[in-house]
């Protein structure tokens, strides 16, 4: 085999290997919008079902819209804005109308505790903060209009 043919064979082999790796890696899609969940790791939210299975969403906004749409129950969690740690939705405050934009546009920014919510509201020109139980279809629709 001459050098040129050897190089072509090597390049072709590398391309086939790259294609195989790209095709075999699974992309986790948001059940609500279809976005690649891992494309915005700071915003990942999800649901852990009683049997231990999990669904991940690209943002709290998609998680809560999906929840209202299908009536899902389970252990809901979000990625807290400041710590970037996964936290249960209970005890979280979600800031509405700030200058922080999520992967789906206008965001419900999850912060842990009332003090953190007040600081975030001040620092990012937020309108208000709500707790998990206050997130309604109407609130989600108002975010959609503001995007």
SEVODO-251434 format. One line per field, with one value per atom (N, C-alpha, C, O): atom name; x, y, z. Coordinates in nm, 3 decimals, padded with zeros to 5 digits. Example, Ala and Ser with C-alpha at 12.3 -4.5 7.8 and 13.67 -1.06 7.14 Angstrom:
atom = [N/CA/C/O/N/CA/C/O]
x = [01.319/01.230/01.320/01.424/01.285/01.367/01.290/01.341]
y = [-00.569/-00.450/-00.330/-00.332/-00.225/-00.106/00.003/00.114]
z = [00.780/00.780/00.780/00.846/00.708/00.714/00.787/00.804]
This chain:
atom = [N/CA/C/O/N/CA/C/O/N/CA/C/O/N/CA/C/O/N/CA/C/O/N/CA/C/O/N/CA/C/O/N/CA/C/O/N/CA/C/O/N/CA/C/O/N/CA/C/O/N/CA/C/O/N/CA/C/O/N/CA/C/O/N/CA/C/O/N/CA/C/O/N/CA/C/O/N/CA/C/O/N/CA/C/O/N/CA/C/O/N/CA/C/O/N/CA/C/O/N/CA/C/O/N/CA/C/O/N/CA/C/O/N/CA/C/O/N/CA/C/O/N/CA/C/O/N/CA/C/O/N/CA/C/O/N/CA/C/O/N/CA/C/O/N/CA/C/O/N/CA/C/O/N/CA/C/O/N/CA/C/O/N/CA/C/O/N/CA/C/O/N/CA/C/O/N/CA/C/O/N/CA/C/O/N/CA/C/O/N/CA/C/O/N/CA/C/O/N/CA/C/O/N/CA/C/O/N/CA/C/O/N/CA/C/O/N/CA/C/O/N/CA/C/O/N/CA/C/O/N/CA/C/O/N/CA/C/O/N/CA/C/O/N/CA/C/O/N/CA/C/O/N/CA/C/O/N/CA/C/O/N/CA/C/O/N/CA/C/O/N/CA/C/O/N/CA/C/O/N/CA/C/O/N/CA/C/O/N/CA/C/O/N/CA/C/O/N/CA/C/O/N/CA/C/O/N/CA/C/O/N/CA/C/O/N/CA/C/O/N/CA/C/O/N/CA/C/O/N/CA/C/O/N/CA/C/O/N/CA/C/O/N/CA/C/O/N/CA/C/O/N/CA/C/O/N/CA/C/O/N/CA/C/O/N/CA/C/O/N/CA/C/O/N/CA/C/O/N/CA/C/O/N/CA/C/O/N/CA/C/O/N/CA/C/O/N/CA/C/O/N/CA/C/O/N/CA/C/O/N/CA/C/O/N/CA/C/O/N/CA/C/O/N/CA/C/O/N/CA/C/O/N/CA/C/O/N/CA/C/O/N/CA/C/O/N/CA/C/O/N/CA/C/O/N/CA/C/O/N/CA/C/O/N/CA/C/O/N/CA/C/O/N/CA/C/O/N/CA/C/O/N/CA/C/O/N/CA/C/O/N/CA/C/O/N/CA/C/O/N/CA/C/O/N/CA/C/O/N/CA/C/O/N/CA/C/O/N/CA/C/O/N/CA/C/O/N/CA/C/O/N/CA/C/O/N/CA/C/O/N/CA/C/O/N/CA/C/O/N/CA/C/O/N/CA/C/O/N/CA/C/O/N/CA/C/O/N/CA/C/O/N/CA/C/O/N/CA/C/O/N/CA/C/O/N/CA/C/O/N/CA/C/O/N/CA/C/O/N/CA/C/O/N/CA/C/O/N/CA/C/O/N/CA/C/O/N/CA/C/O/N/CA/C/O/N/CA/C/O/N/CA/C/O/N/CA/C/O/N/CA/C/O/N/CA/C/O/N/CA/C/O/N/CA/C/O/N/CA/C/O]
x = [00.085/00.000/00.090/00.183/00.064/00.146/00.103/00.000/00.184/00.159/00.025/-00.047/-00.010/-00.136/-00.256/-00.349/-00.252/-00.361/-00.367/-00.475/-00.252/-00.246/-00.307/-00.379/-00.277/-00.336/-00.487/-00.561/-00.531/-00.675/-00.745/-00.853/-00.683/-00.740/-00.748/-00.849/-00.644/-00.640/-00.748/-00.819/-00.760/-00.862/-01.002/-01.087/-01.026/-01.156/-01.187/-01.300/-01.088/-01.107/-01.141/-01.229/-01.072/-01.100/-01.240/-01.311/-01.281/-01.415/-01.523/-01.623/-01.503/-01.599/-01.606/-01.715/-01.490/-01.487/-01.559/-01.636/-01.535/-01.603/-01.754/-01.831/-01.794/-01.936/-02.000/-02.111/-01.932/-01.984/-02.000/-02.100/-01.903/-01.912/-02.025/-02.102/-02.037/-02.142/-02.280/-02.372/-02.295/-02.426/-02.460/-02.578/-02.360/-02.388/-02.415/-02.478/-02.369/-02.394/-02.539/-02.586/-02.608/-02.748/-02.764/-02.695/-02.853/-02.884/-03.012/-03.112/-03.008/-03.126/-03.211/-03.167/-03.332/-03.421/-03.524/-03.574/-03.554/-03.657/-03.792/-03.829/-03.867/-03.998/-04.099/-04.197/-04.078/-04.172/-04.140/-04.229/-04.013/-03.981/-03.886/-03.872/-03.821/-03.730/-03.587/-03.502/-03.557/-03.421/-03.327/-03.370/-03.201/-03.099/-03.083/-03.040/-03.118/-03.117/-02.978/-02.965/-02.875/-02.738/-02.678/-02.566/-02.750/-02.695/-02.696/-02.623/-02.774/-02.779/-02.782/-02.885/-02.669/-02.668/-02.705/-02.749/-02.687/-02.722/-02.872/-02.917/-02.951/-03.097/-03.170/-03.293/-03.102/-03.168/-03.262/-03.227/-03.379/-03.480/-03.535/-03.514/-03.605/-03.654/-03.753/-03.797/-03.785/-03.882/-03.823/-03.778/-03.824/-03.787/-03.915/-03.982/-03.948/-04.070/-04.048/-03.934/-04.156/-04.149/-04.067/-04.007/-04.062/-03.984/-03.836/-03.759/-03.797/-03.658/-03.621/-03.512/-03.710/-03.679/-03.687/-03.761/-03.609/-03.604/-03.635/-03.607/-03.694/-03.712/-03.640/-03.655/-03.561/-03.490/-03.544/-03.580/-03.549/-03.602/-03.497/-03.406/-03.507/-03.407/-03.417/-03.323/-03.530/-03.549/-03.665/-03.749/-03.671/-03.788/-03.916/-04.022/-03.907/-04.025/-04.086/-04.208/-04.003/-04.055/-04.107/-04.210/-04.035/-04.079/-04.218/-04.306/-04.240/-04.368/-04.479/-04.593/-04.449/-04.549/-04.591/-04.709/-04.494/-04.522/-04.604/-04.700/-04.567/-04.640/-04.787/-04.875/-04.813/-04.953/-05.025/-05.145/-04.954/-05.013/-05.055/-05.164/-04.971/-04.999/-05.047/-05.087/-05.043/-05.086/-04.991/-05.035/-04.864/-04.765/-04.743/-04.754/-04.712/-04.675/-04.543/-04.504/-04.475/-04.347/-04.260/-04.309/-04.133/-04.037/-03.971/-03.884/-04.013/-03.962/-03.837/-03.828/-03.742/-03.617/-03.571/-03.610/-03.487/-03.432/-03.284/-03.236/-03.214/-03.076/-03.080/-03.121/-03.036/-03.040/-02.941/-02.829/-02.983/-02.907/-02.768/-02.669/-02.758/-02.629/-02.535/-02.418/-02.583/-02.495/-02.474/-02.377/-02.565/-02.564/-02.579/-02.528/-02.649/-02.674/-02.821/-02.908/-02.844/-02.980/-03.051/-02.998/-03.170/-03.248/-03.395/-03.446/-03.463/-03.607/-03.679/-03.632/-03.792/-03.863/-03.922/-03.941/-03.950/-04.002/-03.893/-03.779/-03.926/-03.828/-03.757/-03.685/-03.778/-03.718/-03.810/-03.932/-03.749/-03.823/-03.786/-03.672/-03.884/-03.865/-03.888/-03.999/-03.782/-03.790/-03.843/-03.797/-03.941/-04.010/-03.970/-03.959/-03.951/-03.933/-03.798/-03.791/-03.693/-03.560/-03.487/-03.540/-03.365/-03.283/-03.206/-03.128/-03.226/-03.161/-03.251/-03.370/-03.194/-03.269/-03.229/-03.110/-03.327/-03.301/-03.298/-03.309/-03.282/-03.275/-03.404/-03.402/-03.515/-03.643/-03.690/-03.807/-03.599/-03.635/-03.661/-03.582/-03.772/-03.807/-03.805/-03.861/-03.739/-03.713/-03.781/-03.811/-03.802/-03.833/-03.699/-03.656/-03.635/-03.500/-03.509/-03.557/-03.462/-03.473/-03.360/-03.242/-03.399/-03.303/-03.353/-03.473/-03.258/-03.294/-03.310/-03.215/-03.432/-03.459/-03.503/-03.475/-03.572/-03.629/-03.520/-03.533/-03.414/-03.306/-03.240/-03.214/-03.212/-03.150/-03.243/-03.198/-03.373/-03.470/-03.472/-03.476/-03.469/-03.469/-03.341/-03.346/-03.227/-03.101/-03.106/-03.065/-03.157/-03.166/-03.260/-03.229/-03.374/-03.469/-03.401/-03.417/-03.326/-03.257/-03.147/-03.138/-03.064/-02.948/-02.985/-02.910/-03.100/-03.136/-03.269/-03.333/-03.311/-03.433/-03.553/-03.631/-03.568/-03.682/-03.811/-03.811/-03.921/-04.053/-04.102/-04.151/-04.089/-04.139/-04.085/-04.030/-04.101/-04.065/-04.189/-04.275/-04.196/-04.309/-04.253/-04.141/-04.334/-04.298/-04.358/-04.442/-04.315/-04.359/-04.511/-04.566/-04.579/-04.725/-04.796/-04.914/-04.724/-04.783/-04.761/-04.805/-04.694/-04.667/-04.789/-04.816/-04.858/-04.983/-04.965/-04.865/-05.064/-05.066/-05.063/-04.995/-05.137/-05.143/-05.004/-04.964/-04.933/-04.798/-04.706/-04.631/-04.714/-04.630/-04.665/-04.576/-04.793/-04.834/-04.786/-04.754/-04.783/-04.734/-04.585/-04.538/-04.509/-04.366/-04.350/-04.264/-04.434/-04.426/-04.449/-04.383/-04.542/-04.570/-04.455/-04.434/-04.381/-04.271/-04.141/-04.044/-04.138/-04.013/-03.983/-03.882]
y = [-00.117/00.000/00.123/00.132/00.217/00.337/00.433/00.413/00.535/00.629/00.699/00.712/00.743/00.815/00.726/00.769/00.604/00.510/00.479/00.463/00.469/00.441/00.554/00.531/00.676/00.793/00.798/00.826/00.772/00.771/00.665/00.689/00.548/00.441/00.484/00.459/00.549/00.595/00.701/00.695/00.796/00.901/00.839/00.875/00.747/00.683/00.604/00.607/00.534/00.457/00.550/00.519/00.662/00.759/00.818/00.833/00.850/00.903/00.802/00.838/00.677/00.572/00.558/00.544/00.561/00.550/00.668/00.649/00.789/00.907/00.899/00.933/00.855/00.841/00.737/00.758/00.628/00.524/00.576/00.546/00.653/00.710/00.810/00.809/00.896/00.997/00.934/00.982/00.829/00.764/00.682/00.663/00.633/00.547/00.627/00.576/00.753/00.830/00.878/00.941/00.846/00.881/01.023/01.066/01.096/01.231/01.223/01.165/01.281/01.281/01.401/01.515/01.376/01.482/01.519/01.433/01.647/01.697/01.642/01.657/01.577/01.522/01.628/01.595/01.753/01.860/01.923/01.937/01.963/02.040/01.969/02.011/01.861/01.787/01.836/01.778/01.943/01.996/01.895/01.818/01.896/01.814/01.865/01.978/01.782/01.821/01.864/01.957/01.799/01.827/01.952/01.991/02.015/02.135/02.256/02.352/02.252/02.361/02.300/02.305/02.244/02.170/02.255/02.200/02.385/02.472/02.480/02.529/02.432/02.446/02.314/02.314/02.202/02.072/02.059/02.095/02.008/01.981/01.842/01.788/01.784/01.650/01.597/01.665/01.473/01.398/01.261/01.192/01.222/01.086/01.015/01.055/00.912/00.837/00.743/00.718/00.691/00.601/00.476/00.419/00.432/00.312/00.343/00.254/00.471/00.511/00.561/00.615/00.545/00.596/00.749/00.809/00.808/00.954/01.006/00.942/01.123/01.201/01.332/01.395/01.374/01.501/01.597/01.558/01.724/01.830/01.938/01.951/02.015/02.118/02.237/02.316/02.251/02.367/02.342/02.256/02.416/02.407/02.443/02.384/02.538/02.580/02.463/02.444/02.385/02.268/02.162/02.100/02.139/02.040/02.073/01.987/02.198/02.235/02.239/02.204/02.281/02.279/02.135/02.107/02.045/01.903/01.846/01.772/01.880/01.832/01.872/01.789/01.997/02.043/01.977/01.950/01.952/01.892/01.747/01.707/01.669/01.526/01.488/01.374/01.583/01.555/01.462/01.383/01.472/01.382/01.413/01.527/01.308/01.319/01.248/01.164/01.281/01.218/01.315/01.414/01.288/01.374/01.466/01.423/01.590/01.687/01.754/01.780/01.780/01.845/01.942/01.931/02.036/02.137/02.157/02.113/02.222/02.262/02.404/02.497/02.419/02.548/02.644/02.606/02.767/02.865/02.892/02.886/02.920/02.960/02.842/02.850/02.736/02.622/02.526/02.450/02.530/02.436/02.292/02.199/02.275/02.143/02.107/02.194/01.980/01.928/01.940/01.897/01.999/02.021/01.985/02.005/01.933/01.911/02.045/02.146/02.046/02.172/02.232/02.353/02.148/02.200/02.283/02.238/02.403/02.493/02.583/02.674/02.558/02.643/02.761/02.753/02.869/02.984/02.999/02.976/03.036/03.049/03.195/03.247/03.260/03.402/03.418/03.354/03.505/03.533/03.673/03.766/03.686/03.819/03.884/04.006/03.805/03.862/03.882/03.852/03.933/03.951/03.824/03.825/03.716/03.588/03.510/03.492/03.464/03.392/03.245/03.213/03.157/03.013/02.959/03.036/02.829/02.770/02.784/02.773/02.806/02.824/02.970/02.998/03.061/03.203/03.247/03.218/03.317/03.365/03.247/03.141/03.268/03.155/03.169/03.278/03.053/03.041/03.003/02.888/03.099/03.075/03.017/03.083/02.892/02.828/02.870/02.849/02.929/02.964/02.907/02.897/02.869/02.802/02.902/02.969/02.911/02.996/03.136/03.189/03.195/03.329/03.437/03.527/03.427/03.527/03.527/03.632/03.408/03.398/03.453/03.518/03.428/03.481/03.633/03.697/03.690/03.836/03.896/03.998/03.831/03.879/03.870/03.963/03.757/03.739/03.843/03.903/03.864/03.965/04.101/04.169/04.139/04.267/04.272/04.368/04.168/04.166/04.151/04.194/04.089/04.058/04.116/04.066/04.222/04.294/04.201/04.215/04.107/04.016/04.083/04.181/04.031/04.084/04.032/04.108/03.899/03.836/03.695/03.641/03.635/03.494/03.418/03.470/03.294/03.207/03.073/03.035/03.005/02.872/02.771/02.805/02.647/02.539/02.531/02.517/02.540/02.527/02.642/02.631/02.751/02.868/02.870/02.963/02.770/02.767/02.709/02.590/02.795/02.759/02.760/02.807/02.707/02.710/02.855/02.886/02.941/03.082/03.148/03.224/03.118/03.173/03.124/03.202/02.996/02.939/03.001/03.028/03.024/03.087/03.232/03.280/03.300/03.439/03.443/03.538/03.342/03.335/03.314/03.375/03.229/03.198/03.324/03.345/03.408/03.532/03.631/03.712/03.624/03.717/03.674/03.750/03.555/03.504/03.574/03.543]
z = [00.000/00.000/00.000/00.080/-00.087/-00.091/00.021/00.085/00.043/00.153/00.142/00.241/00.024/00.003/00.036/00.103/-00.011/00.017/00.166/00.222/00.230/00.374/00.455/00.552/00.415/00.483/00.464/00.559/00.343/00.315/00.399/00.453/00.411/00.492/00.638/00.704/00.690/00.828/00.852/00.952/00.762/00.774/00.772/00.853/00.680/00.670/00.797/00.846/00.851/00.974/01.090/01.170/01.100/01.207/01.194/01.294/01.073/01.051/01.088/01.150/01.052/01.089/01.240/01.296/01.308/01.454/01.519/01.614/01.470/01.524/01.504/01.593/01.388/01.359/01.451/01.499/01.474/01.563/01.705/01.771/01.753/01.887/01.895/01.991/01.795/01.794/01.790/01.856/01.715/01.703/01.827/01.858/01.897/02.012/02.138/02.231/02.145/02.266/02.265/02.170/02.372/02.381/02.429/02.522/02.367/02.408/02.491/02.447/02.610/02.695/02.657/02.669/02.612/02.565/02.671/02.743/02.681/02.771/02.726/02.610/02.817/02.779/02.736/02.669/02.774/02.738/02.603/02.518/02.582/02.461/02.365/02.250/02.409/02.322/02.322/02.254/02.396/02.401/02.468/02.554/02.429/02.493/02.636/02.658/02.734/02.875/02.920/03.000/02.869/02.914/02.850/02.883/02.758/02.693/02.787/02.763/02.893/02.991/03.132/03.199/03.177/03.304/03.426/03.527/03.419/03.533/03.556/03.660/03.461/03.469/03.484/03.493/03.486/03.488/03.607/03.720/03.580/03.682/03.654/03.546/03.751/03.724/03.824/03.917/03.800/03.880/03.906/03.814/04.033/04.069/04.110/04.206/04.038/04.067/04.185/04.225/04.238/04.355/04.327/04.419/04.200/04.167/04.142/04.106/04.160/04.144/04.006/03.988/03.908/03.774/03.775/03.853/03.686/03.680/03.541/03.440/03.539/03.417/03.439/03.544/03.342/03.352/03.247/03.136/03.286/03.201/03.183/03.265/03.077/03.048/03.142/03.153/03.212/03.299/03.394/03.367/03.505/03.592/03.518/03.543/03.429/03.353/03.275/03.277/03.207/03.133/03.228/03.202/03.337/03.436/03.487/03.488/03.529/03.587/03.483/03.513/03.362/03.254/03.225/03.210/03.218/03.194/03.308/03.285/03.432/03.550/03.543/03.567/03.510/03.500/03.382/03.390/03.276/03.156/03.180/03.138/03.246/03.262/03.402/03.425/03.496/03.632/03.708/03.791/03.679/03.739/03.887/03.931/03.960/04.100/04.120/04.039/04.225/04.257/04.333/04.387/04.338/04.407/04.304/04.229/04.303/04.207/04.264/04.384/04.176/04.218/04.109/03.993/04.151/04.060/04.092/04.196/04.003/04.028/04.083/04.015/04.209/04.276/04.209/04.178/04.188/04.110/04.168/04.094/04.295/04.353/04.375/04.337/04.434/04.468/04.352/04.350/04.254/04.142/04.190/04.127/04.302/04.358/04.338/04.336/04.325/04.311/04.446/04.549/04.444/04.566/04.542/04.432/04.645/04.632/04.619/04.672/04.551/04.528/04.655/04.663/04.754/04.879/04.946/04.958/04.987/05.048/04.949/04.988/04.821/04.718/04.690/04.707/04.647/04.598/04.450/04.411/04.370/04.226/04.189/04.202/04.141/04.109/03.967/03.872/03.956/03.830/03.783/03.863/03.652/03.592/03.617/03.631/03.623/03.646/03.513/03.406/03.524/03.404/03.366/03.271/03.441/03.411/03.317/03.343/03.207/03.106/03.108/03.110/03.107/03.105/02.964/02.868/02.949/02.815/02.734/02.612/02.802/02.733/02.734/02.708/02.765/02.769/02.912/03.002/02.933/03.067/03.165/03.137/03.279/03.368/03.503/03.551/03.563/03.704/03.768/03.758/03.832/03.884/04.025/04.116/04.043/04.174/04.269/04.240/04.382/04.486/04.618/04.642/04.703/04.827/04.941/04.980/04.992/05.108/05.074/04.966/05.171/05.153/05.140/05.058/05.220/05.212/05.075/05.017/05.023/04.891/04.784/04.689/04.799/04.702/04.705/04.600/04.824/04.834/04.774/04.706/04.800/04.742/04.589/04.520/04.538/04.393/04.332/04.229/04.395/04.346/04.332/04.231/04.433/04.432/04.326/04.249/04.322/04.232/04.084/03.997/04.057/03.917/03.874/03.782/03.942/03.903/03.888/03.793/03.980/03.975/04.016/04.090/03.966/03.999/04.133/04.217/04.152/04.276/04.284/04.188/04.401/04.413/04.457/04.529/04.413/04.447/04.497/04.465/04.574/04.618/04.521/04.438/04.531/04.442/04.433/04.324/04.547/04.549/04.478/04.446/04.452/04.387/04.235/04.167/04.183/04.039/03.967/03.975/03.899/03.833/03.681/03.628/03.614/03.468/03.419/03.322/03.486/03.447/03.459/03.371/03.566/03.582/03.470/03.412/03.440/03.333/03.198/03.118/03.174/03.048/03.040/02.931/03.153/03.151/03.119/03.056/03.161/03.126/02.976/02.913/02.921/02.778/02.695/02.593/02.739/02.667/02.677/02.587/02.789/02.810/02.744/02.746/02.685/02.623/02.493/02.428]
